[in-house]
């Protein structure tokens, strides 16, 4: 386990749910990845993310799926692409990313608490 943090530190991380509205391969990335366009609702809007999801997911299978992401990190340049949010996942037994997503459909922009 990493170092413990205060609850106030956790509250600074803004994790929201959004719906993938577009997804495409990202062959220019150093590690295999998919470029995602995610709708986080009217408050946050549409954001882009690069995610290393190619083991378990194909781009066209991600459209319409809800995902969780950190929306308040600064944008990060990934090759020629600017990733605006960090899409969240957990490693499977071999270390490949499995998306974190709600079990039921929830409104886009909903905040994790």
C-alpha positions, 0 to 999 in steps of 0.5 A: 500500500502506498502512503496514506493521504488525508480525505481532503487530498482525495476530495481534490481528485475530480473523477467523473463518468462520461460516455465514449462518443468516438474512439480510434486507433492511435498507432503513433503512440509508443505503446499501443493505445486508443484515442477516446472522445468522451462526453462528460455532460454540459458542465465539463463537456467533451474531452479527449483521452489516450488510453492503453486499452488495446488488449481487451478492447477494440476502438469500435467496441468502446463507442457508447460505453461509460467510463470513469476519468480524472478530469482535473489533471493538466492536459498531457501531450502524448506524441502528436495528441493532447490527452485532456483526461486520465481514463481509469482502469485496473490491471488484469492478471497479465497487467493489461488495462480493464476499464473502470465503469459503472454497473448501471447507466448514470448521467454523464458528468456524475462525480465519484464520491 
